[in-house]
Amino acid sequence: MFSLILIVSAVIFISHSRRSYKNSEYFAATRMPYRAVRRNLGLWGEYLTFCCLRKLGGYKKFLFNCYVPKENGGLTEIDLILLHGSGVYVLESKNYSGWIFGDERDQHWTQSFPGGRKTRFFNPIKQNNAHIRQLRRWLPELAEDAVQSIIVFSERCELKNITLTTHKHVVVKRGKALRAIRSFVGRKALSPTDIDAIYQRLYPQTQLCSQSREAHRLGVEDVVEGRVCAYCGAPLVLRTAKQTGKQFLGCGKFPHCRYTIHIP
């Protein structure tokens, strides 16, 4: 009897979770199936972060998985961007477990698990710095203090020793992300018109084709027929670097356009 109650409760919970997801702004923007997001730790973490931040008052808009072109070619993916009257919040979501150790100045941080197993991952502050640099290049009208870097970790982890030296970043667990952003709400950075203009500028970068997304996520495994330049729309062609002999995909309009995609 107890097992039956657990099963029924689980079914009700999953049904409610799926219904809430289907009615969310996240699904409306990404159109990703519930099952695909639920099975992907990274995407599920982004969705849970959105669920926390949508409680923020005031006029706001969200952008999910925004692929911003880099100045030297390729794309940089920003997990979540929150546009609010108090500023532009660039969020890097880390749906990790274990103990997290890191210093803002280090190249890598450490994830430690019970039993002594440890893994290293690229410093998310440096990662978000790169995102913000490309975003500023894409939106040069943004004021210096209008953009805030937020690193959001899962509730499943413990932030054991995080050293921040410049105080330009916020590193929190998901449950404290809303409180962290509310601490900036007093400043006036963007008007509703500004928010709408930035959203219209960035929204197309959240709707790139699946080929472009896979090229960014997994690297280019083969030359995909019909792939086009993210800058100008021209076909990409396979090229070989003269100095290194390594192959890469480059814009067919080179040297007028220098967009490239590195092939691992």
N, C-alpha and C positions, 0 to 999 in steps of 0.2 A: 504493500500500500504506500509506504514511504517512497519507494522508488518511482511509483506511478506519479506521485505528487511532484517529485523532482523533475520528471520528464515533462509533465504538463506545464510546470513553472518555466522550464527552459524554453519550451515551444512558445509560450506567451511572451517571454522576454525577447526572443529572437524576432518574433513577429512584430512586436512594438519597435524594436531597434531598426528593423528593415523599413517599417512604415515611416518612422521619423527621418531616416536617411532619405527615402524617396521624396519627402516633402521639404528637404533642406535646400538651402542656397548652394551648398556644395555639389549636390547631385545635379541641380539645374544648370550649373556652370560646367561641370566636368562630364556629365552623362556616363560616368563609369558605373557599372553594375555593382550592387551592394556586395555580392559574393566576392568579386574581384578585389574590392577595397578592403573587405573584412579579412581576406586572406593575406594581404600585403601589409606587413608591419609598418612600413614607412607611410603608405597612403592612409592607413587607419589612424596613425598618429596625427597626421595632418588634419583629418576629419575631426578627431577629438579636440584638437587645438581650436579649430574653428568653432566647435560647439561651445567651448568656454568663452571665446572672444565675442561671439554674437550677442552676448548679454551687455556689451558695452553700449552706453547710451550715446545719443547724438547721431548726426548724419554720418554714414559710413558705407564703404563698399569693400568687398573682398575680391582678390585675384588669386587663383590657385594654379600652381605649377606653371609659372610664367617663364618662358624661355626667351631671355634677352640676348641678342647677338653681341659678341665680343668684338673689340676693335681689331684684333688680329685674326678674326675668323672663329667659327665654332659658336656654341651657345652656352650660356650659363643658366641653370634652372633655379629659380627662386621658389621655395616650397609654398609660401603664403605671403601675400602682401595685404596689409590692412590700411586703407585710406580713411582717415578720420580728420576732423577739424583740428585736432592737436598735432597731426603730422602723418608721415608715411612710415609705417612699421614694417620692417623687413624681417620675417620670421624664418628661422632655420629650425626645422623640427627633427628631433632625434628620439625615436621611439625605442630607447635602449633599456636594458635591465642591468643589474649588477651595481658595483660601486664605480663612480666616475671621478677621476683625478685629472686635473689639467691646469696649466698656466697660460694666460693670454699670450705670452711671448713664445711658447713652445710650438714646434711644428706639428707635433702629435700629442693627443691625449690618451689616457689609459682607461680601459674598461676591465674591472676585476670581478671574477666570479668566485663563489664558494669552492673550496678545494685548491685555490691558488692559481687557477687558469686565468691568464690575462691576454687581452688583445689591445692593439693600438688602432686609433682612427685619426684621420686628419683633423686638426684643430678647427672646430666649427666657427670660432671667431674669425680666423683667417678666411675660412670659406665664405662667411657672410660679408666680410670686408670686400672680397672679390665681387660678390653679388651687388653690393651697394655701389662699388666703383663703376660697374657697367650700367647700373640703373641711373646713376648721375650722368653718365655720358649720354644715355638715351633720353634723359629728362634734364637738360642743363639748367632749366629755369628753377629747379628746386633749390631752396635756401639751404645753407650748410647745416643749420640746426633743425631742419624739417624732417630729417630721416633718422630713425632710431633702429639700432640693431637689437633683436631679441632672439636669444637661443633658448628653445623650449625642449626640455627633456621629459621623458615619460615618468608617470607616477611609479612605475615599476623599478626605477633605479634610485640610488642615493648619491647625491652630490657631496662627496666626502671632503674634497680639498680643491676648490676652484679659486685660483688666484687671478684677480683682475687688477690691472695697474693703471689703465688709462681712464677707466670709468665711462667709456663710450659705449659699453655693451651691457646688456642685462642677460644673465644666465639664471634660469629658474626652472623648476618643475612645472608641469602643465597646470596644476591646481593654483599656482600663484601668478600665472601669466596675466590674467585679467587685472589683478591688483597692481602688477608692475606697470601695465599700460595706463591704468587710471592715475598713476602718479604723475603722468605727463599731460593729463587732460586740461590742466590750467592754461597751457600755452595756446595761442591762436596762430596756427600755421597755414591752414587751408580753408577756403570758403567752399560751400557746396558746389559752386561753379568750378572751382579748381579741382575738386574731387572728381566731378563728372568728366572734366577734360582729361585728367590723368588716366582715369579708368578707360575712356574711349581710346586713348593712345596705347595702353598696355593690353587691353582685352584680346586683340588679335594674336598676341604672343602666347596666349593660353590655349589657343585653338589650333596649334600646329598639327600637321598630319602625323599619323602614328609612325611613319617612316622616320621623320625628323626626330621624334621623341626617342625611338629606339636607337637612332644613331648617337644621341646624347647619352642615353642610359647605358648602353652596352658596347658602344664603339661600332665602327663600321666593319661588318664581317664580310661584306661583298659589295660590289658596285650595284646599287639598286637602280634599275631602269626608270628613268623619269624623275629622279631626285633633283630638286632645284635649289638654288641659292637662297638662303634665308634673307639676304640683303636685297637682291634685285630680281629674283625669280628666274634667272638664267639657268640652263642645265649645268650640272656639275660634271667634271671630267676627271678621269684618273690621271694623276701626274706623279713624277718621281723627282725628289729633291736632288739637285746636282751634287751638293756637298756630302750628304749622308747616304744617298741611295734609297731612302725610305719613301714609300708611296703615301699619297694623300689625295683627297678629293678637293679640287679647286674650282672656283667659278670659271665658266667658259668665257666670261668677259674680262679676264685678267689681261693687262694690268689695270684696267679701269675699275675693277672690283677685286679685292684681295680676300674674299671669304674663302675659308678652307675648313675641312674636317679631317682631323688626324685619324689615321688607320692604325690601331694597335698592332 
